[in-house]
């Protein structure tokens, strides 16, 4: 199976290295992506938005010979959900890593813009529940893997108008089981509507923070492998 791995904000293809090796050992063709404009100065990235990231994933789907599995971590979930909306007949499954499917018109989040781009805000920016399992060594090792993202990407609304809800979805949540996730979603209005519109959705708790590709890559790969076989 071709598994296209889409990182969240500030990360590139190398952030999936440990997961990629494990998936390839399991017999998959893992294809981690670096999305347009990551690490580029504003003069080269100012015009890049979420639609360009979605188009980059759609191009990878079109380059495949059969159906693919799309994996999106964090903000990459918006990207793969948008790509599944464009090519629902080519996507065997969407796997979301510690994120939820976005409803039409929603965005990832808002972060400070510096010199026309959005730099990684540092591990200290995130709540303890997200980073509790990232120890000092891991923080030091992974910090050089981070890079700025185009200023438009996190706040661009995602355009969705296709038949995405019939694509099977697996949600690999860091700290939430299905009941806990649904209780939270019920407070989030259109996010709950989007979730409940999906015909086939499975929720699995990883027991991790927000970056399991760094803290539990073997377990994450096992879960992606298992979901890809459904």
Phi and psi restraints in degrees (value plus and minus 20) as a CYANA .aco file:
   2 UNK   PHI     -98.5   -58.5
   2 UNK   PSI     101.2   141.2
   3 UNK   PHI    -136.0   -96.0
   3 UNK   PSI      93.0   133.0
   4 UNK   PHI    -113.7   -73.7
   4 UNK   PSI     100.0   140.0
   5 UNK   PHI    -124.3   -84.3
   5 UNK   PSI      96.2   136.2
   6 UNK   PHI    -131.0   -91.0
   6 UNK   PSI      98.4   138.4
   7 UNK   PHI     -96.1   -56.1
   7 UNK   PSI     144.7   184.7
   8 UNK   PHI    -101.8   -61.8
   8 UNK   PSI    -189.1  -149.1
   9 UNK   PHI     -78.0   -38.0
   9 UNK   PSI     124.0   164.0
  10 UNK   PHI      54.6    94.6
  10 UNK   PSI     -16.5    23.5
  11 UNK   PHI    -138.5   -98.5
  11 UNK   PSI     134.8   174.8
  12 UNK   PHI    -140.4  -100.4
  12 UNK   PSI    -188.3  -148.3
  13 UNK   PHI     -77.9   -37.9
  13 UNK   PSI     -52.5   -12.5
  14 UNK   PHI     -85.3   -45.3
  14 UNK   PSI     -40.0     0.0
  15 UNK   PHI     -85.7   -45.7
  15 UNK   PSI     -37.0     3.0
  16 UNK   PHI    -117.1   -77.1
  16 UNK   PSI     -14.5    25.5
  17 UNK   PHI     -71.9   -31.9
  17 UNK   PSI     -70.3   -30.3
  18 UNK   PHI     -85.8   -45.8
  18 UNK   PSI     -58.6   -18.6
  19 UNK   PHI     -88.2   -48.2
  19 UNK   PSI     -61.4   -21.4
  20 UNK   PHI     -78.5   -38.5
  20 UNK   PSI     -66.9   -26.9
  21 UNK   PHI     -80.0   -40.0
  21 UNK   PSI     -62.1   -22.1
  22 UNK   PHI     -88.0   -48.0
  22 UNK   PSI     -59.4   -19.4
  23 UNK   PHI     -87.2   -47.2
  23 UNK   PSI     -59.7   -19.7
  24 UNK   PHI     -86.5   -46.5
  24 UNK   PSI     -56.3   -16.3
  25 UNK   PHI     -84.4   -44.4
  25 UNK   PSI     -46.9    -6.9
  26 UNK   PHI    -104.8   -64.8
  26 UNK   PSI     -21.1    18.9
  27 UNK   PHI      80.7   120.7
  27 UNK   PSI     -13.3    26.7
  28 UNK   PHI    -110.6   -70.6
  28 UNK   PSI     142.8   182.8
  29 UNK   PHI    -121.0   -81.0
  29 UNK   PSI      75.1   115.1
  30 UNK   PHI    -104.4   -64.4
  30 UNK   PSI     111.2   151.2
  31 UNK   PHI    -148.2  -108.2
  31 UNK   PSI      64.3   104.3
  32 UNK   PHI     -94.1   -54.1
  32 UNK   PSI     122.5   162.5
  33 UNK   PHI    -133.9   -93.9
  33 UNK   PSI     128.5   168.5
  34 UNK   PHI    -129.1   -89.1
  34 UNK   PSI     102.3   142.3
  35 UNK   PHI    -105.0   -65.0
  35 UNK   PSI     137.0   177.0
  36 UNK   PHI     -76.9   -36.9
  36 UNK   PSI     116.6   156.6
  37 UNK   PHI      65.3   105.3
  37 UNK   PSI     -24.7    15.3
  38 UNK   PHI     -87.7   -47.7
  38 UNK   PSI     105.1   145.1
  39 UNK   PHI      59.9    99.9
  39 UNK   PSI     -17.0    23.0
  40 UNK   PHI    -113.7   -73.7
  40 UNK   PSI     125.9   165.9
  41 UNK   PHI     -86.5   -46.5
  41 UNK   PSI     142.3   182.3
  42 UNK   PHI     -79.1   -39.1
  42 UNK   PSI     -52.7   -12.7
  43 UNK   PHI     -81.0   -41.0
  43 UNK   PSI     -44.9    -4.9
  44 UNK   PHI    -127.4   -87.4
  44 UNK   PSI     -29.6    10.4
  45 UNK   PHI    -142.9  -102.9
  45 UNK   PSI     -22.0    18.0
  46 UNK   PHI     -80.6   -40.6
  46 UNK   PSI     -50.7   -10.7
  47 UNK   PHI    -111.7   -71.7
  47 UNK   PSI     -19.2    20.8
  48 UNK   PHI    -107.1   -67.1
  48 UNK   PSI     107.2   147.2
  49 UNK   PHI    -146.2  -106.2
  49 UNK   PSI    -194.6  -154.6
  50 UNK   PHI     -81.4   -41.4
  50 UNK   PSI     -52.3   -12.3
  51 UNK   PHI     -83.6   -43.6
  51 UNK   PSI     -53.1   -13.1
  52 UNK   PHI     -88.8   -48.8
  52 UNK   PSI     -56.2   -16.2
  53 UNK   PHI     -87.0   -47.0
  53 UNK   PSI     -61.9   -21.9
  54 UNK   PHI     -83.4   -43.4
  54 UNK   PSI     -62.9   -22.9
  55 UNK   PHI     -81.5   -41.5
  55 UNK   PSI     -54.6   -14.6
  56 UNK   PHI     -84.3   -44.3
  56 UNK   PSI     -58.0   -18.0
  57 UNK   PHI     -92.6   -52.6
  57 UNK   PSI     -61.1   -21.1
  58 UNK   PHI     -79.3   -39.3
  58 UNK   PSI     -58.8   -18.8
  59 UNK   PHI     -81.8   -41.8
  59 UNK   PSI     -57.3   -17.3
  60 UNK   PHI     -89.1   -49.1
  60 UNK   PSI     -57.4   -17.4
  61 UNK   PHI     -81.5   -41.5
  61 UNK   PSI     -66.4   -26.4
  62 UNK   PHI     -85.4   -45.4
  62 UNK   PSI     -46.1    -6.1
  63 UNK   PHI    -100.7   -60.7
  63 UNK   PSI     -28.5    11.5
  64 UNK   PHI    -106.8   -66.8
  64 UNK   PSI     135.2   175.2
  65 UNK   PHI    -110.0   -70.0
  65 UNK   PSI     -36.6     3.4
  66 UNK   PHI    -159.9  -119.9
  66 UNK   PSI    -179.4  -139.4
  67 UNK   PHI     -90.3   -50.3
  67 UNK   PSI     135.7   175.7
  68 UNK   PHI    -148.0  -108.0
  68 UNK   PSI     141.3   181.3
  69 UNK   PHI    -126.0   -86.0
  69 UNK   PSI     111.5   151.5
  70 UNK   PHI    -125.4   -85.4
  70 UNK   PSI     107.5   147.5
  71 UNK   PHI    -136.1   -96.1
  71 UNK   PSI     105.6   145.6
  72 UNK   PHI    -147.1  -107.1
  72 UNK   PSI     104.8   144.8
  73 UNK   PHI    -115.9   -75.9
  73 UNK   PSI     112.7   152.7
  74 UNK   PHI      33.6    73.6
  74 UNK   PSI    -143.6  -103.6
  75 UNK   PHI     -80.8   -40.8
  75 UNK   PSI     -41.4    -1.4
  76 UNK   PHI     -84.5   -44.5
  76 UNK   PSI     -36.9     3.1
  77 UNK   PHI     -83.3   -43.3
  77 UNK   PSI     -59.7   -19.7
  78 UNK   PHI     -81.0   -41.0
  78 UNK   PSI     -56.7   -16.7
  79 UNK   PHI     -89.3   -49.3
  79 UNK   PSI     -68.6   -28.6
  80 UNK   PHI     -90.7   -50.7
  80 UNK   PSI     -51.7   -11.7
  81 UNK   PHI     -86.9   -46.9
  81 UNK   PSI     -59.1   -19.1
  82 UNK   PHI     -84.6   -44.6
  82 UNK   PSI     -59.3   -19.3
  83 UNK   PHI     -88.1   -48.1
  83 UNK   PSI     -59.9   -19.9
  84 UNK   PHI     -83.4   -43.4
  84 UNK   PSI     -52.9   -12.9
  85 UNK   PHI     -84.8   -44.8
  85 UNK   PSI     -54.5   -14.5
  86 UNK   PHI     -99.9   -59.9
  86 UNK   PSI     -57.2   -17.2
  87 UNK   PHI    -146.7  -106.7
  87 UNK   PSI      36.9    76.9
  88 UNK   PHI     -81.2   -41.2
  88 UNK   PSI     -50.3   -10.3
  89 UNK   PHI     -95.3   -55.3
  89 UNK   PSI     -33.3     6.7
  90 UNK   PHI    -124.0   -84.0
  90 UNK   PSI     -25.2    14.8
  91 UNK   PHI    -126.9   -86.9
  91 UNK   PSI      94.1   134.1
  92 UNK   PHI     -93.3   -53.3
  92 UNK   PSI     -53.2   -13.2
  93 UNK   PHI    -185.3  -145.3
  93 UNK   PSI     124.9   164.9
  94 UNK   PHI    -124.9   -84.9
  94 UNK   PSI     109.3   149.3
  95 UNK   PHI    -135.2   -95.2
  95 UNK   PSI      99.3   139.3
  96 UNK   PHI    -124.3   -84.3
  96 UNK   PSI     106.6   146.6
  97 UNK   PHI    -123.2   -83.2
  97 UNK   PSI      87.1   127.1
  98 UNK   PHI      32.1    72.1
  98 UNK   PSI      28.3    68.3
  99 UNK   PHI    -177.3  -137.3
  99 UNK   PSI     151.8   191.8
 100 UNK   PHI    -144.9  -104.9
 100 UNK   PSI     137.6   177.6
 101 UNK   PHI     -86.7   -46.7
 101 UNK   PSI     108.5   148.5
 102 UNK   PHI    -100.0   -60.0
 102 UNK   PSI     122.8   162.8
 103 UNK   PHI     -97.8   -57.8
 103 UNK   PSI     141.8   181.8
 104 UNK   PHI     -74.4   -34.4
 104 UNK   PSI     117.3   157.3
 105 UNK   PHI      65.1   105.1
 105 UNK   PSI     -22.6    17.4
 106 UNK   PHI    -106.5   -66.5
 106 UNK   PSI     144.0   184.0
 107 UNK   PHI    -146.6  -106.6
 107 UNK   PSI     152.9   192.9
 108 UNK   PHI     -92.0   -52.0
 108 UNK   PSI     -84.8   -44.8
 109 UNK   PHI    -197.2  -157.2
 109 UNK   PSI    -197.5  -157.5
 110 UNK   PHI    -141.1  -101.1
 110 UNK   PSI     114.5   154.5
 111 UNK   PHI    -156.4  -116.4
 111 UNK   PSI     137.9   177.9
 112 UNK   PHI     -82.4   -42.4
 112 UNK   PSI     117.3   157.3
 113 UNK   PHI    -115.1   -75.1
 113 UNK   PSI     109.9   149.9
 114 UNK   PHI    -147.2  -107.2
 114 UNK   PSI     102.0   142.0
 115 UNK   PHI      33.6    73.6
 115 UNK   PSI      16.4    56.4
 116 UNK   PHI      62.9   102.9
 116 UNK   PSI     -17.1    22.9
 117 UNK   PHI    -153.9  -113.9
 117 UNK   PSI     153.6   193.6
 118 UNK   PHI    -132.9   -92.9
 118 UNK   PSI      85.4   125.4
 119 UNK   PHI     -98.2   -58.2
 119 UNK   PSI     141.2   181.2
 120 UNK   PHI     -80.4   -40.4
 120 UNK   PSI     108.0   148.0
 121 UNK   PHI     -99.6   -59.6
 121 UNK   PSI     -23.3    16.7
 122 UNK   PHI      76.7   116.7
 122 UNK   PSI     130.3   170.3
 123 UNK   PHI     -81.5   -41.5
 123 UNK   PSI     -48.2    -8.2
 124 UNK   PHI     -89.6   -49.6
 124 UNK   PSI     -33.5     6.5
 125 UNK   PHI     -89.6   -49.6
 125 UNK   PSI     -45.6    -5.6
 126 UNK   PHI    -116.0   -76.0
 126 UNK   PSI     131.8   171.8
 127 UNK   PHI     -86.2   -46.2
 127 UNK   PSI     137.0   177.0
 128 UNK   PHI     -77.0   -37.0
 128 UNK   PSI     -55.9   -15.9
 129 UNK   PHI     -83.1   -43.1
 129 UNK   PSI     -44.5    -4.5
 130 UNK   PHI    -104.0   -64.0
 130 UNK   PSI     -52.5   -12.5
 131 UNK   PHI    -138.5   -98.5
 131 UNK   PSI     -11.9    28.1
 132 UNK   PHI     -80.0   -40.0
 132 UNK   PSI     -46.8    -6.8
 133 UNK   PHI    -121.3   -81.3
 133 UNK   PSI     -12.4    27.6
 134 UNK   PHI    -116.9   -76.9
 134 UNK   PSI      80.1   120.1
 135 UNK   PHI     -96.4   -56.4
 135 UNK   PSI     155.7   195.7
 136 UNK   PHI     -79.8   -39.8
 136 UNK   PSI     -60.7   -20.7
 137 UNK   PHI     -84.6   -44.6
 137 UNK   PSI     -62.5   -22.5
 138 UNK   PHI     -87.7   -47.7
 138 UNK   PSI     -59.3   -19.3
 139 UNK   PHI     -81.8   -41.8
 139 UNK   PSI     -63.5   -23.5
 140 UNK   PHI     -87.3   -47.3
 140 UNK   PSI     -58.0   -18.0
 141 UNK   PHI     -90.6   -50.6
 141 UNK   PSI     -57.1   -17.1
 142 UNK   PHI    -111.5   -71.5
 142 UNK   PSI     -39.8     0.2
 143 UNK   PHI     -74.3   -34.3
 143 UNK   PSI     -61.7   -21.7
 144 UNK   PHI     -86.1   -46.1
 144 UNK   PSI     -32.8     7.2
 145 UNK   PHI    -101.2   -61.2
 145 UNK   PSI     -31.1     8.9
 146 UNK   PHI    -107.2   -67.2
 146 UNK   PSI     130.1   170.1
 147 UNK   PHI    -169.7  -129.7
 147 UNK   PSI     143.7   183.7
 148 UNK   PHI     -88.0   -48.0
 148 UNK   PSI     138.3   178.3
 149 UNK   PHI    -141.3  -101.3
 149 UNK   PSI     136.1   176.1
 150 UNK   PHI     -76.3   -36.3
 150 UNK   PSI     121.2   161.2
 151 UNK   PHI     -80.6   -40.6
 151 UNK   PSI     -51.4   -11.4
 152 UNK   PHI     -95.8   -55.8
 152 UNK   PSI     -48.8    -8.8
 153 UNK   PHI     -77.4   -37.4
 153 UNK   PSI     -70.0   -30.0
 154 UNK   PHI     -86.8   -46.8
 154 UNK   PSI     -44.6    -4.6
 155 UNK   PHI    -128.1   -88.1
 155 UNK   PSI     -23.5    16.5
 156 UNK   PHI     -86.8   -46.8
 156 UNK   PSI     112.4   152.4
 157 UNK   PHI     -91.8   -51.8
 157 UNK   PSI     120.7   160.7
 158 UNK   PHI    -103.9   -63.9
 158 UNK   PSI     111.6   151.6
 159 UNK   PHI    -114.9   -74.9
 159 UNK   PSI     102.2   142.2
 160 UNK   PHI    -152.5  -112.5
 160 UNK   PSI     105.4   145.4
 161 UNK   PHI    -168.6  -128.6
 161 UNK   PSI     -14.6    25.4
 162 UNK   PHI    -116.7   -76.7
 162 UNK   PSI    -177.4  -137.4
 163 UNK   PHI    -123.2   -83.2
 163 UNK   PSI      25.5    65.5
 164 UNK   PHI     -86.1   -46.1
 164 UNK   PSI     -46.8    -6.8
 165 UNK   PHI     -88.8   -48.8
 165 UNK   PSI     -35.6     4.4
 166 UNK   PHI    -108.8   -68.8
 166 UNK   PSI     -23.0    17.0
 167 UNK   PHI     -99.5   -59.5
 167 UNK   PSI     105.9   145.9
 168 UNK   PHI     -81.4   -41.4
 168 UNK   PSI     123.7   163.7
 169 UNK   PHI    -149.3  -109.3
 169 UNK   PSI     114.4   154.4
 170 UNK   PHI    -136.4   -96.4
 170 UNK   PSI     108.3   148.3
 171 UNK   PHI    -129.4   -89.4
 171 UNK   PSI      94.0   134.0
 172 UNK   PHI    -118.5   -78.5
 172 UNK   PSI      80.1   120.1
 173 UNK   PHI    -118.4   -78.4
 173 UNK   PSI     117.0   157.0
 174 UNK   PHI     -79.2   -39.2
 174 UNK   PSI     -72.7   -32.7
 175 UNK   PHI    -148.3  -108.3
 175 UNK   PSI     -12.9    27.1
 176 UNK   PHI    -138.4   -98.4
 176 UNK   PSI     115.0   155.0
 177 UNK   PHI    -109.2   -69.2
 177 UNK   PSI    -199.1  -159.1
 178 UNK   PHI     -81.8   -41.8
 178 UNK   PSI     -63.8   -23.8
 179 UNK   PHI     -83.1   -43.1
 179 UNK   PSI     -62.5   -22.5
 180 UNK   PHI     -86.3   -46.3
 180 UNK   PSI     -61.1   -21.1
 181 UNK   PHI     -82.4   -42.4
 181 UNK   PSI     -67.0   -27.0
 182 UNK   PHI     -85.4   -45.4
 182 UNK   PSI     -53.2   -13.2
 183 UNK   PHI     -84.6   -44.6
 183 UNK   PSI     -59.8   -19.8
 184 UNK   PHI     -89.3   -49.3
 184 UNK   PSI     -64.5   -24.5
 185 UNK   PHI     -79.3   -39.3
 185 UNK   PSI     -52.3   -12.3
 186 UNK   PHI     -82.9   -42.9
 186 UNK   PSI     -36.0     4.0
 187 UNK   PHI    -112.7   -72.7
 187 UNK   PSI     -23.8    16.2
 188 UNK   PHI    -130.8   -90.8
 188 UNK   PSI      -1.2    38.8
 189 UNK   PHI      35.2    75.2
 189 UNK   PSI    -132.9   -92.9
 190 UNK   PHI     -82.4   -42.4
 190 UNK   PSI     -42.9    -2.9
 191 UNK   PHI     -86.1   -46.1
 191 UNK   PSI     -58.0   -18.0
 192 UNK   PHI     -86.0   -46.0
 192 UNK   PSI     -60.0   -20.0
 193 UNK   PHI     -82.3   -42.3
 193 UNK   PSI     -62.7   -22.7
 194 UNK   PHI     -84.5   -44.5
 194 UNK   PSI     -64.6   -24.6
 195 UNK   PHI     -80.5   -40.5
 195 UNK   PSI     -66.2   -26.2
 196 UNK   PHI     -95.7   -55.7
 196 UNK   PSI     -33.8     6.2
 197 UNK   PHI    -100.3   -60.3
 197 UNK   PSI     -34.8     5.2
 198 UNK   PHI     -92.5   -52.5
 198 UNK   PSI     111.1   151.1
 199 UNK   PHI     -90.1   -50.1
 199 UNK   PSI     -54.5   -14.5
 200 UNK   PHI    -160.4  -120.4
 200 UNK   PSI      84.6   124.6
 201 UNK   PHI    -154.9  -114.9
 201 UNK   PSI     116.0   156.0
 202 UNK   PHI    -143.9  -103.9
 202 UNK   PSI     117.1   157.1
 203 UNK   PHI    -137.7   -97.7
 203 UNK   PSI     108.2   148.2
 204 UNK   PHI    -147.7  -107.7
 204 UNK   PSI     114.4   154.4
 205 UNK   PHI    -107.0   -67.0
 205 UNK   PSI     107.9   147.9
 206 UNK   PHI    -102.0   -62.0
 206 UNK   PSI     -53.8   -13.8
 207 UNK   PHI      50.0    90.0
 207 UNK   PSI      39.8    79.8
 208 UNK   PHI    -169.5  -129.5
 208 UNK   PSI     157.5   197.5
 209 UNK   PHI    -101.4   -61.4
 209 UNK   PSI    -172.0  -132.0
 210 UNK   PHI    -105.5   -65.5
 210 UNK   PSI     -32.5     7.5
 211 UNK   PHI    -143.0  -103.0
 211 UNK   PSI      45.4    85.4
 212 UNK   PHI     -86.0   -46.0
 212 UNK   PSI     -39.9     0.1
 213 UNK   PHI     -84.9   -44.9
 213 UNK   PSI     -40.2    -0.2
 214 UNK   PHI    -116.9   -76.9
 214 UNK   PSI     -55.5   -15.5
 215 UNK   PHI    -120.3   -80.3
 215 UNK   PSI     -48.4    -8.4
 216 UNK   PHI    -160.9  -120.9
 216 UNK   PSI      36.7    76.7
 217 UNK   PHI     -82.4   -42.4
 217 UNK   PSI     -56.3   -16.3
 218 UNK   PHI     -85.2   -45.2
 218 UNK   PSI     -65.8   -25.8
 219 UNK   PHI     -85.1   -45.1
 219 UNK   PSI     -61.7   -21.7
 220 UNK   PHI     -80.9   -40.9
 220 UNK   PSI     -64.0   -24.0
 221 UNK   PHI     -82.6   -42.6
 221 UNK   PSI     -61.8   -21.8
 222 UNK   PHI     -80.3   -40.3
 222 UNK   PSI     -61.9   -21.9
 223 UNK   PHI     -87.9   -47.9
 223 UNK   PSI     -59.3   -19.3
 224 UNK   PHI     -86.3   -46.3
 224 UNK   PSI     -62.0   -22.0
 225 UNK   PHI     -79.6   -39.6
 225 UNK   PSI     -67.5   -27.5
 226 UNK   PHI     -83.4   -43.4
 226 UNK   PSI     -62.7   -22.7
 227 UNK   PHI     -86.5   -46.5
 227 UNK   PSI     -53.9   -13.9
 228 UNK   PHI     -87.6   -47.6
 228 UNK   PSI     -41.4    -1.4
 229 UNK   PHI    -109.4   -69.4
 229 UNK   PSI     -26.2    13.8
